[in-house]
Amino acid sequence: MANIKSQIKRNRQNEKRRLHNRTYIGSSRTYMKKALAAIQAGDKTVAEEAVAKAIKGLDVAAQKGVIHKNNAARRKSRLMAKFNAME
């Protein structure tokens, strides 16, 4: 446990940010799982909607700085490759 006031404050800030960022990470992960499940199922319209939501979730996470923009781009690229190969 920290004894220095500035470090105690930093710990509080880090915990608050961690909880805030967790929502963006969790939601984007959920959208990705739903999109991959829809692609596996083979339903084009459902998969298209799920992929759009996943891409939006990744974009929001990257915009907020929760994940790196290249990380989001890589995930979107892999997801779209799977979606395009679905047919």
RAHUPE-V994141 format. One record per helix or strand of 2 or more residues. SS is the DSSP state (H for helix, E for strand). FROM is the first residue (numbers start at 1). LEN is the number of residues. If there is no record, write none. Layout:
ss = {SS & SS}
from = {FROM & FROM}
len = {LEN & LEN}
//
This chain:
ss = {H & H & H}
from = {5 & 44 & 69}
len = {37 & 20 & 16}
//
